[in-house]
């Protein structure tokens, strides 16, 4: 099949040549006015296999089983690149397919070649340790009516991302990167098939007399064979013999020879699991302290491109950098951060040093490189300071129109990770994002939406654009994309104008992708929780998620602890879905989840001074700890409550018997349970804490407050009375059923959308369910309570009294 591949760019980024990471494919099209100076790749006929054709045509995958699709970051594509120092575009006809960890050998086209060359290079033996079988190419299917094309979106204009090549796009922005990075497009003297056969023949003839330099030279020359011959070479016994000779003489290779051999391995596509590579990793570990920074970066880059994890080498490399980090140039720094991010391992003390270098070079870094820095820190779970993040946000705001979608997503990932609220950045983002959504791959849409929910930023324009674009592209979503998008909409507690269409499309896609959700059970639970926040309860999916088989699968297969998620879903169903008759969690798991969430909530609340102050003052106002209970009324909602119960006369009931130790129950009848307003207590209340802040108060200001407090005390039944009367009242109260049950909520800003008073999904759901259980929710809003902490004790008591006894009714 012959396809014309074209590519266009809106302009260069930050004054640098356009990066090839973000590609728009145009099939059988030629853009007008394409010139070399405009950085446009003219149409070129290439041959491709069925898998490549399916990807380039942006065909819809068959059912749920095709995960290499045009609307994800990872997609097979023909990659073009800018040749630094010249004005020519080049393209690789058969680029290898890559995954996040490794990239298997290319699917070889049937090309015209002589029978002798096939006979000379083909043998029946495989390279020791290599993978001889490959999965067949996926079959292409036709577009369905729900595709973006049918909806009026031109598919060729939707960006396609390669999860392996796109992060490396920054390497083409500066010529300095060529000094310490691998370039698979680097031109070299091609080797004919006959010359390759001659080299392999020499290996068998002179195997015992080959010098180390000759062995290295042979590897380099063989890697220059045509790409379609590489698999033939790898399966040759003579090449296996050459590998054995290299291992035998590995101590005699100098650093340049070792690097050239490793580069040849990359060019030939040697499997990353090959046992020979472990020997080379060990040798490079021994050579770290003899190599320059450029050489070390190049070796690390080659290992990355080969797809092999080398933790030992990187550990020694990072130790070296801890001593030489100040010597890093700008290009070395950014390349190093990329390598750190892809390896997911780094000592945090080194990252702090690298952050200082980022700040040093911040004015010289362009926007695409900033995206690389953010992605590297994000992938390595390393934070950037608020100051650096604000500098990054300022730079992005200055030219966000020219910021690529890929870099924008990476910067948002870091804002999501650091939780820095850069208002101006989010404002500019909200202006450009809705227009980009229809032309952005689904995985990119997911990351933008997830960043908004993590930062609690509700941008209705963005959310509406996402909701409008997804129903026609939902087949291209991975299970992770569906989960994060549903979670984001549920978390922000937002329902778009096309709510029914949006949720119906996503729920139907969950059903179609159930085999994938079985592999990633955490994604199904995330979907169902996000739906529950938005008051959608697909019983069939819930029944499956709470089945013993899926629960066992989730606990065994997922890398996450999912007990809390399972318990939350079970609690939601038990509270809101009264007509649900499906599976529920076992009593053991319910108990385990309840204890886990209570311990987390209690630890969180008891570490907050504003909560402890409210609890103490409420106990004082009501008459003791037995009149208030700190617990989780709805444990699955993951936050605690202060419960108060009132009788028919709106007086508090001493319902919390847990507040009284068992050993004191026998003497309870001899104790006065209430609080007597003695002169000493009045003086403490009126003069104790307020003395520090209101020493200048006049007597006329104090008397009204004293009368107000006296009214409060009398209303609560805490005025002086006989011991018998008080005990009798307590016994009567304990026997009464509460007329009103209050659930007092001490809020914080993280429970609301940013800069608003709209509750997030989980907390809105909690209040909905408390009302369903007959509780009256009393809100101690943080914007009211926190300023009161600086006021007098009496003012705080008056505020709490009004909240409990007045505003509730």
Order of alpha helices (4+ residues) and beta strands (2+ residues): beta-beta-beta-alpha-beta-beta-alpha-alpha-alpha-alpha-alpha-alpha-alpha-alpha-alpha-alpha-alpha-alpha-alpha-alpha-alpha-alpha-alpha-alpha-alpha-alpha-alpha-alpha-alpha-alpha-alpha-alpha-beta-beta-alpha-alpha-alpha-alpha-beta-alpha-beta-alpha-alpha
